[in-house]
Amino acid sequence: MADASRYLVTARKYRPQTFADLVSQEHVSETLQNALLHDRLAHAYLFSGPRGVGKTTAARLLAKAINCETPLDKRDGAEPCRTCERCQNFEEGRSLDVTEIDAASNNGVDDIRDLQERLRIPPQGANRKVYIVDEVHMLSKPAFNALLKTLEEPPPHVLFIFATTEPHKVLPTILSRCQRFDFRRITVPQTVDRLGEICTAESIDADDASLHLIARKGDGALRDALSIFDQAVSLCGTTLRYAELAEALGVVETDLFFDVTERAKAGDRAGLLQLVETLVGRGYDLQEFLAGLAEHLRGLYVAVSTGAANLIEADAATRDRYLAAAANLTEPDLLRALLVTDEAEREIKNSPQPRLKLELALLKLASLERIADLRTLIQKLERLEGIIERGEVVTAMPAPTAPTQSAEPEPPPYSPQAPPLPEPTIELTPKPEEPVIPDSDRGSTGDASPVDPHLRRDDLETDEPEGSQITESYTNQEPPAPPPPSPEPAVASTATLGLGLFGPPALQRSKSSGDEPSNALGDGAEGQAEAVGVAVGIDEHFGVSLQRVREVWPRLIATVKRERPSVAGVLAHVEPVGVEHGAVQVAVPSAFVQRLLKSEADTFTEALADAMGEDPPVLVFVVQTPDETTAPADPFERIKQLRHENPVIRAIFEQFGGEIVWT
């Protein structure tokens, strides 16, 4: 029993006895020592900060240093000598000139009146009487008001030191009469160093991981860490090892957190549910587990963003493990995981089903799809814009496959372990300097001039609904009255109109009616007739040759390009497709292009006359609409069909890893 009575807990046994022993509070200790050395002590101090960081200890050190009998010039700075009678009486608790008051139990006006009565008694052989009021924020408002006058002008032999964890509850009138010092939280490395010194003094063998675990459990309070240290020694003896200590303290092991992130990255939902069952079976606190998981994800994020592990509060081996685990992770993915964990940690506190909340959070982590790098996507878009602006042509794209009647299966969800999507191989053929006359049998205009970069892509797309009627305009004059039509075979052109977002619109292949003329050529009104096809060859009534117009078409573009480059860029993507009733029909992809070319009628007339060396024929710009039999009305199905048929659209989906979403 005698030995047990002499036992002191570590926090009391190793309480700092000098200013140098204060951990992580150098800004306070140095200021107080300088005030002692220069005889500039205030009559009231306020020490504020979290619990267990040394507020009351610093107040006791200041009281001991003030009343030390050894002269300042014979001390180490302003440190108490600890050898004089006053210092020894203070350390043994026999000093009558230092009074500690608990404001939580002495918070009334009567208590303050008793204190004021005792202030009149001078110190008994000491320099000053020091009153340390702990948890001063617990005083009532009347008690604060009763203390105001005394605190403003106390007797010259009295010094007040107030300590509080909640300085915002102290009246401003009290704060204005004190010098305030804010104490800092003690970091994990500083706590580990202090625990190491105590282990050496007590002959305790502890590994680095165990000391870091105790320091993290202390949460910035050295006194709390020392209490946990005493508990660990009682449980494990003089040899502390991480695995045994974590099990004894009920702390989730680090291996379990790494297991969670690995399973979430692999999308192993069943494994995560089994892991929750393990946590519940071992009796772990689920809210504490989520807090540990958030700290674990924060360590991974630090390792990814900084490329180093010096900001991670762990031992050296665990830091190396964080660096290795962060090699296959990205900042956006970890940030989303942190947000999910933080939300679950807040909700689980008041949830009637905490296990369900935890399972939902882990399943959400396993279901998160990887975020594409925005900078990479922007670079790819800029490269595609450059291709369009330079007028380069994609020549090595995969051949389109025939659409099937069954619905296309959706691509599987992204898995972080899946190999990256291959980039399509694209060979670019630059546009020649001068237009090249194409093969007449193919009906092509040759390489096109680049589209004016000032034109918006939205302006080059059709603004008419699917299945709209054909509209056209005349460039220079109204067409003559049509004679009775003669039946001629209609042949659809195979020209490519490369102005649409998803590829060229399909030209209709229906035949012209021989019984009645097409009213689309009657008055030139837009949107009044359906596409009926065009006759190709020579109009026998007017002697207009489609072959002749196609031969001079590149020279027409070159002539227009010298004066109107933007118009020539649009004109290069259209072509003559037929002759009917003395007018040459030119297929255009949208009503916007039709209006644009119609407004340049005079320019085309002069350029076509120069190119042909004779009176030019009438040009009619006809909007060609996609075939309704091959273009689904549902936009979702249309995009799926284009993805299946069009190699450019398929390459875009593969390049950016896109998915079709219809809301």
C-alpha positions in Angstrom: 0.0 0.0 0.0 2.9 2.3 0.7 4.2 1.9 -2.9 0.8 2.5 -4.3 0.3 5.8 -2.4 3.5 7.2 -4.0 2.4 6.5 -7.6 1.7 9.5 -9.7 0.2 9.5 -13.1 2.5 10.5 -15.9 0.8 13.9 -16.5 1.5 14.9 -12.9 4.9 13.3 -12.5 6.3 14.9 -15.6 4.5 18.3 -15.3 6.9 21.0 -16.5 8.8 22.7 -13.7 10.6 25.4 -15.9 9.6 27.5 -18.9 11.9 25.4 -21.1 9.8 22.3 -20.4 6.7 23.8 -21.9 5.9 22.0 -25.1 5.0 24.0 -28.2 4.3 27.3 -26.2 7.6 29.2 -26.9 5.7 32.4 -27.8 4.2 32.4 -24.3 7.3 31.4 -22.2 9.6 33.8 -24.0 7.3 36.8 -23.6 6.7 36.1 -19.9 10.5 35.7 -19.2 11.2 39.0 -21.0 8.6 40.7 -18.9 10.3 39.3 -15.7 13.7 40.4 -16.9 12.6 43.9 -17.7 10.3 44.3 -14.8 7.2 44.9 -17.0 4.8 42.5 -15.4 1.1 43.3 -15.9 -1.4 43.0 -13.0 -3.7 40.5 -14.9 -3.1 37.9 -17.6 -5.6 35.7 -19.5 -4.4 32.3 -20.8 -6.7 30.8 -23.4 -6.5 27.7 -25.5 -7.6 24.0 -25.8 -7.5 21.6 -22.9 -4.3 20.0 -21.9 -1.9 22.4 -23.6 -0.3 23.9 -20.5 -2.4 27.0 -19.5 -2.5 26.2 -15.7 1.1 24.9 -15.8 2.3 28.2 -17.3 0.4 30.2 -14.7 2.1 28.2 -11.9 5.5 28.7 -13.5 5.0 32.4 -13.7 3.9 32.5 -10.0 7.0 30.5 -9.0 9.4 32.6 -11.1 7.9 35.9 -9.6 8.4 34.7 -6.0 11.8 33.0 -6.4 14.3 34.3 -3.9 17.4 33.9 -6.2 18.2 37.2 -7.9 17.6 37.4 -11.7 21.3 37.9 -12.5 22.1 34.5 -10.9 19.4 32.6 -12.7 19.2 31.1 -16.1 17.3 33.9 -17.7 14.1 34.3 -15.7 13.7 30.6 -14.9 12.9 29.7 -11.3 15.9 28.3 -9.5 14.0 25.4 -7.9 16.5 25.3 -5.0 15.3 28.2 -2.8 12.8 27.8 0.0 10.0 29.5 -1.8 10.4 27.4 -4.9 10.5 24.2 -2.9 7.5 25.2 -0.8 5.6 26.0 -4.1 6.5 22.6 -5.7 5.5 20.8 -2.5 2.1 22.7 -2.3 3.0 24.5 1.0 3.0 28.1 -0.4 0.5 30.5 1.1 1.0 33.2 -1.5 -0.3 31.3 -4.5 -4.0 30.6 -4.5 -5.8 28.5 -7.2 -9.6 29.1 -7.5 -12.0 26.9 -9.5 -14.4 29.3 -11.1 -16.8 26.5 -11.9 -17.7 26.0 -8.2 -16.9 29.6 -7.0 -18.9 31.6 -9.6 -21.2 33.8 -7.5 -21.0 37.4 -6.3 -20.4 36.2 -2.7 -17.4 34.3 -3.8 -15.9 37.4 -5.5 -16.6 39.4 -2.3 -14.7 36.9 -0.2 -11.9 37.1 -2.7 -11.8 40.9 -2.4 -11.5 40.6 1.4 -8.5 38.3 1.1 -6.8 40.7 -1.4 -6.1 43.1 1.5 -3.7 40.7 3.2 -0.1 41.3 2.0 2.1 38.3 1.0 3.9 36.4 3.8 7.5 36.7 2.8 6.9 36.6 -1.0 7.1 39.3 -3.6 3.4 39.0 -4.7 0.3 37.2 -4.0 -0.8 35.3 -7.1 -4.4 34.3 -7.7 -4.9 31.7 -10.5 -8.6 31.5 -11.5 -9.2 28.4 -13.6 -12.1 28.2 -16.1 -12.9 31.8 -15.5 -15.6 31.8 -18.2 -17.8 29.9 -15.7 -18.2 33.1 -13.6 -21.7 34.6 -13.7 -22.3 38.0 -15.2 -22.9 39.6 -11.7 -19.6 38.0 -10.5 -17.8 39.4 -13.5 -19.2 42.9 -12.8 -18.2 42.6 -9.2 -14.7 41.8 -10.2 -14.3 44.7 -12.7 -13.2 47.5 -10.3 -10.8 45.3 -8.4 -9.3 43.9 -11.6 -8.8 47.4 -13.0 -7.0 48.7 -10.0 -5.8 45.8 -7.8 -3.4 46.2 -4.8 0.2 46.5 -6.0 1.1 43.1 -4.4 -1.6 41.2 -6.3 -1.4 39.4 -9.6 -4.3 37.8 -11.4 -3.9 34.9 -13.9 -7.1 33.7 -15.6 -7.3 30.4 -17.6 -10.1 29.4 -19.9 -10.9 27.2 -22.8 -13.7 29.5 -24.0 -12.5 33.1 -24.1 -15.5 34.2 -26.2 -17.6 33.7 -23.0 -15.5 36.2 -21.0 -17.0 39.7 -20.9 -15.2 42.2 -23.1 -14.8 44.5 -20.1 -12.7 41.8 -18.4 -10.7 41.0 -21.6 -9.8 44.7 -22.0 -8.2 44.7 -18.5 -5.9 41.6 -19.2 -3.0 40.7 -21.3 -4.1 37.8 -23.4 -2.0 34.8 -24.5 -3.4 32.1 -26.8 -1.9 28.7 -26.3 -1.5 26.4 -29.4 -2.5 22.8 -29.9 0.5 20.5 -29.6 1.4 18.7 -32.9 1.8 15.0 -33.3 5.6 15.1 -33.8 6.0 17.2 -30.6 3.8 14.9 -28.6 5.8 11.9 -30.0 9.1 13.5 -28.9 7.8 14.1 -25.4 6.5 10.5 -25.1 9.8 9.3 -26.3 11.6 11.2 -23.5 9.2 9.7 -20.9 9.7 6.2 -22.3 13.4 6.6 -22.0 13.1 7.8 -18.4 10.7 5.0 -17.5 12.6 2.2 -19.4 9.6 1.5 -21.6 10.2 -0.1 -25.0 7.7 1.4 -27.5 7.8 1.3 -31.3 7.3 4.5 -33.4 3.9 3.4 -34.7 2.6 3.0 -31.1 3.8 6.5 -30.1 2.1 8.0 -33.2 -1.1 6.2 -32.4 -1.1 7.6 -28.8 -0.3 11.1 -30.1 -3.1 11.0 -32.6 -5.5 9.9 -30.0 -4.4 12.8 -27.8 -5.8 15.2 -30.5 -3.4 18.0 -29.7 -3.7 17.8 -25.9 -0.5 16.5 -24.3 -2.3 15.7 -21.0 -4.8 13.5 -22.9 -1.9 11.7 -24.7 -0.2 11.1 -21.3 -3.4 9.6 -19.9 -3.6 7.3 -22.9 0.0 6.4 -22.4 -0.6 5.4 -18.8 -3.5 3.2 -20.0 -1.4 1.6 -22.7 1.4 0.8 -20.2 -1.2 -0.8 -17.8 -2.6 -2.9 -20.7 0.6 -3.9 -22.5 3.3 -3.6 -19.9 6.7 -2.1 -20.6 6.7 -3.2 -24.3 4.3 -1.3 -26.6 3.6 -2.7 -30.1 1.2 -1.2 -32.5 -1.0 -4.2 -33.3 -1.5 -5.2 -29.6 -2.0 -1.5 -28.6 -4.6 -0.8 -31.4 -6.6 -3.9 -30.3 -6.4 -3.0 -26.6 -7.5 0.7 -27.2 -10.2 -0.3 -29.7 -8.6 1.7 -32.5 -9.1 0.7 -36.2 -5.8 -0.5 -37.6 -4.3 1.3 -40.6 -4.3 -1.9 -42.7 -8.1 -1.8 -42.6 -8.3 1.7 -44.1 -5.9 0.7 -46.9 -8.1 -2.3 -47.5 -11.2 0.0 -47.8 -9.5 2.2 -50.5 -8.3 -0.9 -52.4 -11.7 -2.5 -52.5 -13.4 0.8 -53.4 -11.0 1.4 -56.2 -11.7 -2.1 -57.5 -15.4 -1.7 -57.2 -15.6 -4.6 -54.8 -19.0 -3.8 -53.2 -19.5 -7.3 -51.6 -16.1 -7.0 -50.0 -16.9 -3.6 -48.5 -20.2 -5.0 -47.0 -18.2 -7.9 -45.5 -15.7 -5.4 -44.1 -18.6 -3.5 -42.3 -19.6 -6.8 -40.8 -16.1 -7.3 -39.5 -16.2 -3.8 -37.9 -19.5 -4.4 -36.2 -18.3 -7.9 -35.0 -15.2 -6.4 -33.4 -17.2 -3.7 -31.7 -15.6 -0.7 -33.3 -17.3 2.6 -33.1 -18.6 3.3 -36.6 -18.4 7.1 -36.3 -14.8 6.8 -35.1 -14.1 4.5 -38.1 -15.4 7.2 -40.5 -13.3 9.8 -38.8 -10.3 7.5 -39.3 -11.2 6.9 -42.9 -11.4 10.6 -43.6 -7.9 11.0 -42.1 -6.7 8.2 -44.2 -8.1 9.7 -47.4 -6.6 13.0 -46.4 -3.2 11.3 -46.2 -3.6 9.9 -49.7 -4.7 13.3 -51.0 -1.6 14.9 -49.5 0.6 12.3 -51.0 -0.9 12.8 -54.5 -1.0 16.6 -54.5 2.4 17.2 -52.9 4.3 14.1 -54.0 5.7 13.9 -50.5 4.6 12.5 -47.1 6.0 15.0 -44.7 2.5 16.4 -44.0 1.1 13.0 -43.0 1.0 12.4 -39.3 2.4 8.8 -39.2 5.6 6.9 -38.8 8.1 6.6 -41.6 7.0 3.1 -42.8 3.3 4.2 -43.0 4.3 7.4 -44.9 6.1 5.2 -47.5 3.0 3.1 -47.8 0.9 6.2 -48.5 3.2 7.2 -51.3 3.0 3.8 -52.9 -0.8 3.7 -52.6 -1.2 7.1 -54.1 0.6 6.2 -57.3 -2.6 5.1 -59.1 -5.0 7.8 -57.6 -5.9 11.3 -58.7 -6.7 14.4 -56.8 -10.3 14.8 -58.1 -11.2 11.2 -57.3 -9.8 11.6 -53.7 -11.5 14.9 -53.3 -14.9 13.3 -54.1 -14.2 10.4 -51.7 -13.4 12.9 -49.0 -16.7 14.8 -49.6 -18.6 11.5 -49.4 -16.9 10.5 -46.2 -17.3 13.9 -44.6 -21.1 13.9 -45.4 -21.5 10.4 -43.9 -19.6 11.4 -40.8 -22.0 14.2 -40.2 -25.1 12.2 -40.9 -24.2 9.1 -38.9 -24.2 11.1 -35.6 -28.0 11.4 -35.5 -28.9 8.5 -37.7 -31.1 5.7 -36.2 -29.3 3.2 -38.5 -25.5 4.1 -38.3 -24.5 0.8 -40.0 -26.7 1.5 -43.0 -25.2 5.0 -43.3 -21.7 3.5 -43.3 -22.6 0.9 -45.8 -24.1 3.5 -48.1 -21.0 5.7 -47.9 -18.7 2.8 -48.8 -20.9 1.6 -51.6 -21.0 5.1 -53.0 -17.2 5.2 -52.9 -17.1 1.9 -54.9 -19.5 3.4 -57.4 -17.8 6.7 -58.1 -16.6 6.9 -61.7 -13.2 8.3 -62.4 -13.2 12.0 -63.4 -11.6 12.9 -66.7 -8.8 15.5 -66.6 -10.3 18.7 -67.8 -6.9 20.0 -69.1 -6.5 16.9 -71.2 -10.0 17.3 -72.6 -9.4 20.9 -73.5 -6.2 20.1 -75.3 -8.0 17.5 -77.3 -10.7 19.9 -78.2 -8.2 22.5 -79.2 -6.5 20.0 -81.4 -9.8 19.1 -83.1 -10.6 22.8 -83.6 -7.1 23.3 -85.2 -7.9 20.5 -87.7 -11.2 22.1 -88.6 -9.6 25.6 -89.0 -6.8 24.3 -91.2 -9.3 22.4 -93.4 -7.4 19.1 -92.9 -9.2 15.9 -93.8 -9.3 12.7 -91.8 -8.2 9.9 -94.1 -7.5 7.0 -91.8 -10.6 6.4 -89.7 -12.0 3.0 -89.0 -14.7 1.8 -91.5 -18.3 2.2 -90.2 -20.1 -1.0 -89.4 -23.7 -1.7 -90.4 -26.3 -0.9 -87.8 -28.0 -3.8 -86.2 -31.7 -4.0 -85.3 -31.0 -4.8 -81.7 -30.3 -2.1 -79.2 -26.6 -1.3 -78.8 -25.3 -2.4 -75.3 -24.2 0.3 -73.0 -20.5 0.4 -72.2 -19.6 -1.0 -68.8 -19.0 1.5 -65.9 -15.5 2.7 -65.5 -13.2 0.7 -63.3 -9.9 2.2 -62.1 -8.2 -1.1 -62.8 -9.4 -1.3 -66.4 -6.8 -0.5 -69.1 -7.0 3.0 -70.6 -9.1 3.5 -73.8 -6.9 3.4 -76.9 -6.7 6.7 -78.9 -7.8 6.4 -82.5 -5.1 6.7 -85.2 -5.7 9.8 -87.3 -3.7 10.7 -90.4 -4.2 14.3 -91.7 -3.9 15.3 -95.3 -3.3 19.1 -95.7 -5.4 21.0 -98.2 -3.6 21.9 -101.5 -3.0 25.5 -102.2 -5.2 25.7 -105.3 -8.5 23.9 -105.9 -8.2 20.7 -107.9 -10.8 19.8 -110.5 -12.3 16.5 -109.4 -13.3 13.5 -111.4 -16.6 14.2 -113.1 -17.9 10.7 -112.6 -17.7 11.2 -108.8 -19.4 14.6 -108.8 -17.0 15.9 -106.1 -15.8 19.4 -105.7 -12.3 18.4 -104.6 -10.6 19.6 -101.5 -12.5 22.4 -99.8 -11.3 25.7 -98.6 -11.2 26.1 -94.8 -14.3 27.4 -93.1 -13.9 31.0 -91.8 -12.9 30.7 -88.1 -15.1 33.7 -87.3 -18.2 31.7 -88.2 -19.8 30.0 -85.2 -20.4 26.3 -85.4 -24.0 26.9 -84.3 -24.5 29.1 -87.3 -23.3 26.3 -89.7 -25.9 23.8 -88.3 -29.4 23.5 -89.5 -32.1 25.2 -87.4 -35.0 23.4 -89.0 -36.7 20.4 -87.4 -36.0 16.9 -88.7 -38.1 16.1 -91.8 -38.5 19.7 -92.9 -39.3 20.6 -96.5 -36.7 21.8 -99.1 -36.3 25.5 -99.6 -34.2 27.3 -102.2 -33.4 30.8 -103.5 -32.2 32.3 -106.7 -29.0 34.2 -107.0 -29.8 36.8 -109.7 -33.3 36.4 -111.2 -36.6 34.6 -111.1 -36.6 31.4 -113.2 -38.7 31.3 -116.4 -42.1 29.6 -116.4 -41.5 25.9 -116.5 -42.6 24.0 -119.6 -44.4 20.7 -119.3 -42.0 18.4 -117.5 -40.5 15.4 -119.3 -39.7 12.3 -117.2 -36.0 11.9 -116.7 -34.2 9.5 -114.4 -33.2 11.1 -111.1 -29.8 10.2 -109.7 -28.8 11.3 -106.1 -25.4 12.9 -105.7 -22.7 11.3 -103.5 -21.2 14.6 -102.5 -20.2 15.1 -98.9 -21.5 18.2 -97.2 -19.2 18.5 -94.2 -20.9 21.2 -92.2 -23.0 19.3 -89.7 -22.0 18.4 -86.2 -22.6 14.7 -86.7 -21.5 14.4 -90.3 -23.0 15.2 -93.7 -26.8 15.1 -94.1 -28.1 12.3 -96.3 -29.5 13.4 -99.7 -32.8 12.0 -100.6 -33.1 9.5 -103.4 -36.8 9.7 -104.3 -37.6 10.2 -108.0 -39.2 13.3 -109.5 -42.8 13.2 -110.4 -43.5 13.3 -114.1 -47.1 14.3 -113.7 -46.8 17.7 -112.1 -43.8 20.0 -111.7 -42.1 20.6 -108.3 -43.5 23.7 -106.7 -40.2 24.3 -105.0 -39.0 25.9 -108.2 -42.2 27.8 -108.9 -41.9 30.8 -106.6 -38.8 30.3 -104.5 -40.6 30.3 -101.2 -38.7 28.7 -98.4 -40.0 25.5 -96.8 -43.0 25.0 -99.2 -42.1 21.7 -100.9 -40.6 18.3 -100.0 -37.4 16.9 -101.5 -38.3 15.2 -104.8 -34.8 14.6 -106.3 -33.1 16.4 -109.2 -32.4 15.6 -112.8 -28.7 15.3 -113.7 -27.3 16.2 -117.1 -28.4 18.8 -119.7 -31.7 20.6 -119.6 -32.9 20.2 -123.2 -35.1 23.3 -123.0 -32.4 25.7 -121.8 -29.2 23.9 -122.8 -27.7 24.2 -119.3 -25.0 21.5 -118.7 -24.4 20.3 -115.2 -21.0 18.9 -116.3 -19.9 22.3 -117.4 -20.9 23.9 -114.1 -19.0 21.3 -112.2 -15.9 21.8 -114.2 -15.8 25.6 -113.5 -17.0 25.2 -109.9 -13.4 25.1 -108.4 -12.5 28.3 -110.4 -15.7 29.9 -109.1 -14.5 29.2 -105.5 -11.0 30.5 -106.2 -12.5 33.7 -107.6 -14.8 34.3 -104.7 -12.0 33.5 -102.2 -10.0 36.5 -103.3 -12.7 38.9 -102.3 -14.8 37.0 -99.7 -12.7 34.2 -98.0 -15.4 33.4 -95.5 -18.1 32.9 -98.1 -15.7 30.8 -100.2 -15.1 28.6 -97.2 -18.8 27.9 -97.0 -19.2 27.5 -100.8 -16.4 24.9 -100.8 -18.7 22.6 -98.8 -21.6 22.6 -101.3 -21.8 21.5 -104.9 -24.1 21.4 -107.9 -26.2 18.3 -107.9 -28.6 18.6 -110.8 -30.3 20.7 -113.5 -34.0 21.1 -113.7 -36.2 23.7 -115.6 -33.1 25.7 -116.7 -31.7 26.2 -113.2 -28.7 24.5 -111.6 -29.5 23.1 -108.2 -26.8 23.4 -105.5 -27.3 21.2 -102.3 -26.7 23.1 -99.0 -26.9 21.5 -95.5 -29.0 24.1 -93.7 -31.3 27.1 -94.1 -28.6 29.3 -92.6 -26.2 28.4 -95.4 -28.9 28.9 -97.9 -29.6 32.4 -96.6 -25.9 33.2 -96.5 -25.3 32.2 -100.1 -28.5 33.8 -101.3 -27.3 37.2 -99.9 -24.1 36.9 -102.1 -26.0 36.4 -105.3 -24.2 39.3 -107.2 -20.8 38.0 -106.2 -21.6 34.5 -107.5 -23.1 35.8 -110.8 -19.9 37.8 -111.6 -17.6 35.0 -110.6 -19.5 32.3 -112.5 -19.6 34.5 -115.6 -15.8 35.0 -115.4 -15.3 31.3 -114.9 -17.6 30.1 -117.8 -16.8 33.0 -120.2 -20.5 33.3 -121.0 -23.8 34.1 -119.5 -24.1 32.2 -116.3 -27.1 29.9 -115.5 -29.4 30.4 -112.6 -28.3 28.9 -109.3 -30.9 27.5 -106.9 -29.7 26.6 -103.4 -31.7 23.6 -102.1 -31.7 22.4 -98.5 -31.2 18.7 -98.4 -32.8 17.0 -95.3 -31.8 13.6 -93.9 -33.7 10.6 -94.9 -36.5 10.0 -92.4 -36.3 6.2 -92.9 -32.7 6.1 -91.6 -32.7 8.8 -89.0 -34.6 8.0 -85.8 -36.9 10.7 -84.4 -35.6 10.0 -80.9 -32.4 12.1 -80.3 -31.1 9.4 -78.0 -31.5 6.7 -80.7 -30.1 9.1 -83.3 -26.9 9.6 -81.4 -26.6 5.9 -80.7 -27.0 5.3 -84.5 -24.4 7.9 -85.3 -22.0 6.5 -82.8 -22.4 3.1 -84.5 -22.2 4.3 -88.1 -20.0 7.4 -88.1 -16.3 6.8 -87.5 -15.7 10.4 -86.3 -18.4 10.2 -83.7 -17.2 6.8 -82.6 -13.6 8.2 -82.3 -14.9 11.1 -80.2 -16.7 8.7 -77.8 -13.5 6.5 -77.5 -11.2 9.5 -77.2 -13.1 11.2 -74.3 -14.7 8.1 -72.8 -18.1 9.6 -73.2 -21.5 8.1 -72.5 -24.9 8.9 -74.0 -27.2 10.5 -71.4 -30.8 11.5 -72.2 -32.9 13.3 -69.6 
